[in-house]
Amino acid sequence: MRVIKFYVSAIFFITLILQSCNFSDSTENLGNGYFYRNEGETIKDILCKKATGGEIPATVVSYDFDDDFIIAKQKPKLPQDPLYEKDYKYSKGDKEYYYWLIVKDSNLVLGPLNFEEFNSSRIKYKVPNNIIVN
């Protein structure tokens, strides 16, 4: 009987530990050291492994990329996590969407931008039309 209680207790604790783990965490390589990180509902950002690279803080809701550019649509998670390199300012608060552009070769990060600024930046840096965010 003691052995059965031990096994039942062990199975209960193992199940409890496994349920506390978040198996939905994922990353996607975006090239040039950049990657998309998804750690659940609101921690979705774009980071760079290189010290000279930039970042797009949470919460990235849509993104696309090619060999030269990364574009993203973001609804900011405020207050911002202190682990990000900069304290980003959002002129219209956390209820609006903002747009970002990364030029990979120069590690230039433009954002947060409104939709008009984003479209102007796309034209200026010649971002191809087949790269889109919803």
CYANA upper distance limits for C-alpha pairs under 8 A (distance plus 0.5 A):
  1 MET  CA      5 LYS  CA      6.92
  2 ARG  CA      6 PHE  CA      6.65
  3 VAL  CA      7 TYR  CA      6.77
  4 ILE  CA      8 VAL  CA      6.61
  5 LYS  CA      9 SER  CA      6.53
  6 PHE  CA     10 ALA  CA      6.56
  7 TYR  CA     11 ILE  CA      6.54
  8 VAL  CA     12 PHE  CA      6.63
  9 SER  CA     13 PHE  CA      6.75
 10 ALA  CA     14 ILE  CA      6.63
 11 ILE  CA     15 THR  CA      6.52
 12 PHE  CA     16 LEU  CA      6.66
 13 PHE  CA     17 ILE  CA      6.65
 14 ILE  CA     18 LEU  CA      6.66
 15 THR  CA     19 GLN  CA      6.62
 16 LEU  CA     20 SER  CA      6.91
 17 ILE  CA     21 CYS  CA      7.21
 22 ASN  CA     39 GLU  CA      8.44
 22 ASN  CA     40 GLY  CA      8.34
 24 SER  CA     38 ASN  CA      8.31
 24 SER  CA     39 GLU  CA      7.38
 24 SER  CA     40 GLY  CA      7.07
 25 ASP  CA     37 ARG  CA      8.20
 25 ASP  CA     38 ASN  CA      5.99
 25 ASP  CA     39 GLU  CA      4.98
 25 ASP  CA     40 GLY  CA      6.85
 26 SER  CA     37 ARG  CA      6.59
 26 SER  CA     38 ASN  CA      5.69
 26 SER  CA     39 GLU  CA      7.09
 27 THR  CA     35 PHE  CA      6.99
 27 THR  CA     36 TYR  CA      5.83
 27 THR  CA     37 ARG  CA      5.07
 27 THR  CA     38 ASN  CA      6.58
 28 GLU  CA     35 PHE  CA      5.93
 28 GLU  CA     36 TYR  CA      5.57
 28 GLU  CA     37 ARG  CA      7.33
 29 ASN  CA     33 GLY  CA      8.14
 29 ASN  CA     34 TYR  CA      6.92
 29 ASN  CA     35 PHE  CA      5.04
 29 ASN  CA     36 TYR  CA      7.12
 30 LEU  CA     34 TYR  CA      5.72
 30 LEU  CA     35 PHE  CA      5.44
 30 LEU  CA     36 TYR  CA      7.39
 30 LEU  CA     65 PHE  CA      7.22
 30 LEU  CA     66 ASP  CA      8.30
 30 LEU  CA     70 ILE  CA      8.18
 31 GLY  CA     35 PHE  CA      7.65
 31 GLY  CA     67 ASP  CA      7.29
 32 ASN  CA    104 LYS  CA      6.93
 32 ASN  CA    105 ASP  CA      8.09
 33 GLY  CA     48 CYS  CA      5.81
 33 GLY  CA     49 LYS  CA      5.65
 33 GLY  CA     50 LYS  CA      6.58
 33 GLY  CA     53 GLY  CA      8.26
 34 TYR  CA     46 ILE  CA      7.39
 34 TYR  CA     47 LEU  CA      6.12
 34 TYR  CA     48 CYS  CA      4.69
 34 TYR  CA     49 LYS  CA      6.85
 34 TYR  CA     53 GLY  CA      8.15
 35 PHE  CA     46 ILE  CA      6.13
 35 PHE  CA     47 LEU  CA      6.08
 35 PHE  CA     48 CYS  CA      6.70
 35 PHE  CA     49 LYS  CA      8.42
 36 TYR  CA     44 LYS  CA      7.71
 36 TYR  CA     45 ASP  CA      6.33
 36 TYR  CA     46 ILE  CA      4.96
 36 TYR  CA     47 LEU  CA      7.03
 37 ARG  CA     43 ILE  CA      8.08
 37 ARG  CA     44 LYS  CA      5.98
 37 ARG  CA     45 ASP  CA      5.88
 37 ARG  CA     46 ILE  CA      6.57
 37 ARG  CA     47 LEU  CA      7.89
 38 ASN  CA     43 ILE  CA      6.51
 38 ASN  CA     44 LYS  CA      4.97
 38 ASN  CA     45 ASP  CA      7.33
 39 GLU  CA     43 ILE  CA      5.68
 39 GLU  CA     44 LYS  CA      6.73
 40 GLY  CA     44 LYS  CA      7.60
 42 THR  CA     58 ALA  CA      7.06
 42 THR  CA     59 THR  CA      6.03
 42 THR  CA     77 LYS  CA      7.53
 43 ILE  CA     58 ALA  CA      5.95
 43 ILE  CA     59 THR  CA      6.44
 44 LYS  CA     57 PRO  CA      8.13
 44 LYS  CA     58 ALA  CA      5.61
 44 LYS  CA     59 THR  CA      5.49
 44 LYS  CA     60 VAL  CA      5.79
 44 LYS  CA     61 VAL  CA      8.03
 45 ASP  CA     55 GLU  CA      8.10
 45 ASP  CA     56 ILE  CA      6.19
 45 ASP  CA     57 PRO  CA      5.55
 45 ASP  CA     58 ALA  CA      5.18
 45 ASP  CA     59 THR  CA      6.45
 45 ASP  CA     60 VAL  CA      5.88
 46 ILE  CA     55 GLU  CA      6.01
 46 ILE  CA     56 ILE  CA      5.47
 46 ILE  CA     57 PRO  CA      7.13
 46 ILE  CA     58 ALA  CA      8.46
 46 ILE  CA     60 VAL  CA      8.08
 47 LEU  CA     53 GLY  CA      8.30
 47 LEU  CA     54 GLY  CA      7.07
 47 LEU  CA     55 GLU  CA      5.10
 47 LEU  CA     56 ILE  CA      7.04
 47 LEU  CA     57 PRO  CA      8.48
 48 CYS  CA     53 GLY  CA      5.76
 48 CYS  CA     54 GLY  CA      6.55
 48 CYS  CA     55 GLU  CA      6.91
 49 LYS  CA     53 GLY  CA      7.68
 52 THR  CA    107 ASN  CA      7.34
 53 GLY  CA    107 ASN  CA      5.64
 53 GLY  CA    108 LEU  CA      8.40
 54 GLY  CA    102 ILE  CA      8.38
 54 GLY  CA    107 ASN  CA      6.74
 54 GLY  CA    108 LEU  CA      7.71
 54 GLY  CA    109 VAL  CA      6.54
 55 GLU  CA     84 TYR  CA      8.30
 55 GLU  CA     85 GLU  CA      8.43
 55 GLU  CA    109 VAL  CA      7.85
 56 ILE  CA     60 VAL  CA      8.01
 56 ILE  CA    100 TRP  CA      7.82
 57 PRO  CA     76 PRO  CA      7.81
 57 PRO  CA     80 GLN  CA      8.45
 57 PRO  CA     84 TYR  CA      7.50
 58 ALA  CA     74 GLN  CA      7.64
 58 ALA  CA     75 LYS  CA      7.89
 58 ALA  CA     76 PRO  CA      6.34
 58 ALA  CA     77 LYS  CA      6.15
 59 THR  CA     74 GLN  CA      6.07
 59 THR  CA     75 LYS  CA      5.92
 59 THR  CA     76 PRO  CA      5.85
 59 THR  CA     77 LYS  CA      6.21
 60 VAL  CA     72 ALA  CA      7.13
 60 VAL  CA     73 LYS  CA      6.40
 60 VAL  CA     74 GLN  CA      4.83
 60 VAL  CA     75 LYS  CA      6.98
 60 VAL  CA     76 PRO  CA      8.30
 61 VAL  CA     72 ALA  CA      8.09
 61 VAL  CA     73 LYS  CA      6.27
 61 VAL  CA     74 GLN  CA      5.94
 61 VAL  CA     75 LYS  CA      7.35
 62 SER  CA     72 ALA  CA      6.15
 62 SER  CA     73 LYS  CA      5.65
 62 SER  CA     74 GLN  CA      7.59
 62 SER  CA    133 VAL  CA      6.05
 62 SER  CA    134 ASN  CA      6.73
 63 TYR  CA     70 ILE  CA      7.69
 63 TYR  CA     71 ILE  CA      6.05
 63 TYR  CA     72 ALA  CA      4.62
 63 TYR  CA     73 LYS  CA      6.72
 63 TYR  CA    132 ILE  CA      7.90
 63 TYR  CA    133 VAL  CA      5.96
 64 ASP  CA     70 ILE  CA      6.41
 64 ASP  CA     71 ILE  CA      6.03
 64 ASP  CA     72 ALA  CA      7.07
 64 ASP  CA    131 ILE  CA      6.32
 64 ASP  CA    132 ILE  CA      6.52
 64 ASP  CA    133 VAL  CA      6.78
 65 PHE  CA     69 PHE  CA      6.01
 65 PHE  CA     70 ILE  CA      4.78
 65 PHE  CA     71 ILE  CA      6.73
 65 PHE  CA    131 ILE  CA      6.81
 66 ASP  CA     70 ILE  CA      7.20
 66 ASP  CA    131 ILE  CA      7.85
 67 ASP  CA    104 LYS  CA      8.35
 68 ASP  CA    103 VAL  CA      6.68
 68 ASP  CA    104 LYS  CA      5.96
 68 ASP  CA    105 ASP  CA      7.21
 69 PHE  CA    101 LEU  CA      7.56
 69 PHE  CA    102 ILE  CA      6.06
 69 PHE  CA    103 VAL  CA      5.41
 69 PHE  CA    104 LYS  CA      6.13
 69 PHE  CA    127 VAL  CA      7.55
 70 ILE  CA    101 LEU  CA      6.30
 70 ILE  CA    102 ILE  CA      5.50
 70 ILE  CA    103 VAL  CA      7.32
 70 ILE  CA    104 LYS  CA      7.83
 71 ILE  CA     99 TYR  CA      7.91
 71 ILE  CA    100 TRP  CA      6.05
 71 ILE  CA    101 LEU  CA      5.10
 71 ILE  CA    102 ILE  CA      6.87
 71 ILE  CA    131 ILE  CA      8.10
 71 ILE  CA    132 ILE  CA      7.94
 71 ILE  CA    133 VAL  CA      7.62
 72 ALA  CA     99 TYR  CA      6.18
 72 ALA  CA    100 TRP  CA      5.61
 72 ALA  CA    101 LEU  CA      7.16
 72 ALA  CA    133 VAL  CA      6.82
 73 LYS  CA     97 TYR  CA      7.13
 73 LYS  CA     98 TYR  CA      6.29
 73 LYS  CA     99 TYR  CA      5.13
 73 LYS  CA    100 TRP  CA      6.99
 73 LYS  CA    133 VAL  CA      6.87
 73 LYS  CA    134 ASN  CA      8.10
 74 GLN  CA     97 TYR  CA      6.01
 74 GLN  CA     98 TYR  CA      5.62
 74 GLN  CA     99 TYR  CA      6.56
 74 GLN  CA    100 TRP  CA      8.23
 75 LYS  CA     94 ASP  CA      6.91
 75 LYS  CA     95 LYS  CA      7.57
 75 LYS  CA     96 GLU  CA      6.79
 75 LYS  CA     97 TYR  CA      5.29
 75 LYS  CA     98 TYR  CA      6.78
 76 PRO  CA     80 GLN  CA      8.28
 76 PRO  CA     90 TYR  CA      8.46
 76 PRO  CA     94 ASP  CA      5.81
 76 PRO  CA     95 LYS  CA      8.41
 76 PRO  CA     97 TYR  CA      8.07
 76 PRO  CA     98 TYR  CA      8.30
 77 LYS  CA     94 ASP  CA      7.23
 78 LEU  CA     94 ASP  CA      7.04
 80 GLN  CA     84 TYR  CA      8.37
 80 GLN  CA     87 ASP  CA      7.93
 82 PRO  CA     87 ASP  CA      8.41
 88 TYR  CA    112 PRO  CA      8.07
 89 LYS  CA    112 PRO  CA      8.15
 90 TYR  CA     94 ASP  CA      7.65
 90 TYR  CA    112 PRO  CA      7.39
 92 LYS  CA     96 GLU  CA      6.85
 97 TYR  CA    114 ASN  CA      8.14
 98 TYR  CA    111 GLY  CA      8.07
 98 TYR  CA    112 PRO  CA      5.99
 98 TYR  CA    113 LEU  CA      5.94
 98 TYR  CA    114 ASN  CA      5.95
 98 TYR  CA    115 PHE  CA      7.60
 99 TYR  CA    111 GLY  CA      6.75
 99 TYR  CA    112 PRO  CA      6.18
 99 TYR  CA    113 LEU  CA      5.47
 99 TYR  CA    114 ASN  CA      6.64
 99 TYR  CA    115 PHE  CA      7.06
 99 TYR  CA    118 PHE  CA      6.55
100 TRP  CA    109 VAL  CA      7.72
100 TRP  CA    110 LEU  CA      6.07
100 TRP  CA    111 GLY  CA      5.10
100 TRP  CA    112 PRO  CA      6.24
100 TRP  CA    113 LEU  CA      6.71
100 TRP  CA    118 PHE  CA      7.42
101 LEU  CA    109 VAL  CA      6.37
101 LEU  CA    110 LEU  CA      5.61
101 LEU  CA    111 GLY  CA      7.18
101 LEU  CA    118 PHE  CA      7.97
101 LEU  CA    121 SER  CA      8.19
101 LEU  CA    122 ARG  CA      8.29
102 ILE  CA    107 ASN  CA      7.12
102 ILE  CA    108 LEU  CA      6.07
102 ILE  CA    109 VAL  CA      5.02
102 ILE  CA    110 LEU  CA      6.80
103 VAL  CA    107 ASN  CA      6.16
103 VAL  CA    108 LEU  CA      5.59
103 VAL  CA    109 VAL  CA      7.09
104 LYS  CA    108 LEU  CA      7.31
113 LEU  CA    117 GLU  CA      6.08
113 LEU  CA    118 PHE  CA      6.11
114 ASN  CA    118 PHE  CA      6.59
115 PHE  CA    119 ASN  CA      6.74
116 GLU  CA    120 SER  CA      6.75
117 GLU  CA    121 SER  CA      6.66
118 PHE  CA    122 ARG  CA      6.70
119 ASN  CA    123 ILE  CA      6.89
120 SER  CA    124 LYS  CA      6.65
121 SER  CA    125 TYR  CA      6.54
122 ARG  CA    126 LYS  CA      6.23
122 ARG  CA    127 VAL  CA      5.49
122 ARG  CA    128 PRO  CA      8.47
123 ILE  CA    127 VAL  CA      7.00
127 VAL  CA    131 ILE  CA      7.95
